[in-house]
Amino acid sequence: MNHPKIKHAIAGENVGSNIPWSPAAELHLRRRITGHWTVMWIFLIFAAVEVIRLLIQSRTDWLSFLPFCVLLGGAIANLFLLGQCRDRLGEEMRRLPNGDWFPGSGMLANKPRSTANLTGYFEHREKDDWFICAGWRDGKLCRIRYFWKDAEWIPNHDPDQRADGTFPDIDPGGGRWVILCPCGVGHYKLRG
């Protein structure tokens, strides 16, 4: 079973966005989002106060509505800027409730993340030829049958990342046979 989005995310490749991530840029965008959110609400509160003032004074000329229009326009402009900042920040990669993967969007799609909690992995005995997944999907037991002949070999070290073709002395040529089920459970064997 091939899951290219997961493989690319684990390999650190850009799968969701062309906006580069950095801690400073993320902090800056989060502060801008908070600022636009706060200013938008301030404009809306003052616009409501202005409407109440107009109702109390019973003024109906168009010039008296000008401050309200300016305040409402400021709130709408900040709402627009808030949306732009949120789109730029985006969302991190995650598993959707139906078991599919959302690759992420905006800057957070490129944020380095730990892959430890993306799925739970279970080791299987080397002599087994097949297994039935015991994960949960949509509130029911998954129970999909898999054969190890369909598993994918994932090496511990990617040979394409080493220009000289050498590997570290720790477990040279090592890896595991892996099958990722759509329910979110990973299954592996150390030997075929």
N, C-alpha and C positions, 0 to 999 in steps of 0.2 A: 504494500500500500504506500503510495507516495503522497505526501502532504507538502507541496512545494512552499506554501506560505510559512509553515513551521520550520522547514529546513532553512529557508532564507533568513528567517528571524533568528534562528539559532546561530547561523553562520555570520550574523551581523550585517546582512545586506539590507539595502534600502528597499522595502516592499510597499510602503504606504505613502510616502510623500517626498518631495524634493526640497523641503525646507530643512536646513541643517539644525540639529539640536545642540544646545550648550546649556549648562546650568545658569549662566548669567542671562541668556536670552529667554529661558523659561521663566526665571524670576521676574524679569522685566515685563514680559507679557502678562503674567499673573497679577502684577501690580497695576498694570494698565487696565486689566479687566475689572479689578476691584475699584479703581478710580472712576472708570466710566459708569459702573453700576451705582456707585455712591452719588455721583453728580447727576445721573439720570433721576434718581429718587428725590434728590434735593429740588431739581427743577419741577418734578411732578407735584411735590408737596407745596411749593410756592405757587404753582399754577392753580391748585385746588384752593389755596388761601385767597388768591386773586379772584377766583370765581365767587367765593363766598363774599368777599368785599364788594364785588359788583352787584350781587343779589341784595345785599343789605342797603347799598346806596341807591339801588334802583336806577342805575345809569344804563342807557341804551345807545349812546352815541358810539360810533365805530372807533374813535380815538381811545375810549376807555377800555376797549378790548385788546388794544395793542400790547400791553404788558403780558396779558394772558397768552396771546399768540406767540410772543417771543419766548416765554417760559416753556410753552408746549413744544415749540420748534427746537429749543435746546434739549429737551428731554428726548425727542425723536432722533436728533442728531447723535446724542450719546448712546441711544439704543442701537443705532446703525453702527457706530464705532465699536460698541461692545460686541456685536455680532461678528464684525471683521476680526477683532482680536481673538474671539473664541474659535473662529474657523482656522485662524493661523496657528493657535495653540493645538487644537485638535484633540484626539483621544488616543490612548495607548492600545496596543493589540490586546484582544481579549476573546474569550469564548462566549458566544451568544447562547441564550437559553435553549435554542434548538440544537445545539452541539456544533454549529458551524463556527469558523474562525473569522473574526473581524480584523483585518490587517492593520487597523489604526488609520489615523488621518492627521494632517497638519504636522507640526513640529514633534509632537509626542510619538508619532509613528516611528521616528528615528531615535528615540531615547533608548539608550542601552538598558536592558532589563535582565533580571535573573530569569532563567528558564526553568528553575527548580520547581515552581508551582504551576506551570502550564498544564501539566497532566500528571497523574499518578502512574508509576511504572511498577510492573510485577515481573519478577524473574520466573522463568519456567524451566523445568527439568530438561536436560539435553536430549534425553531419549524420546521425548514426546514428538509426534509428527503433526499433531493438531491440538487445538484447544477451543473452548467456548468462552467468550468474553463474559465476565461477571459484573461488568459496570452497569451504571444506571443511566437511562436515557428517557426523557419525557415521563419520569415517574415510574417507569417499568424497568425490569431487568433486561439488559441488552441482549444477551444470549445469541450473538452472532458467532458462527463457526469460522475459524481461520486455520489455514494450513501453513506450516513453517516454510514450505517451499516457496511461498509468495512473499516471504519477509525480505526486507531490504537491509543490506549490510551497511552499517554506519561506522566508519573507522574513528578511532580516538583522535587521530591527527589527520587533517586534510592535506594530502600531498600537494595540492595546487597552491597552498599558502606558503610552502617552503621552496624558495627559489633554487637552493642547492640540492634538493631532493633528500636531505638527511632528516632523520626523525630523532626526537629526544630518546634518551636511553630508557625512559620509563615506558614499559609495555610497548615495544616497537611492533608495528603491524597489528596492534590490538584493536578491538572494537566489539560490536555486538550485532546480532540479528534483531531487527526491530519491526514491530507491527503496531501502528497507531489506529485505534478504533475510533469511529466518529463520536462515540459516547464520551471520549476524553480520557480513556484509559490506554496506557501504553504497555506493550508486552515485549519482553526481550529474552534472548538466550545468548549466552556467551559463545557457544560453539554450535555449528550447524548440525 
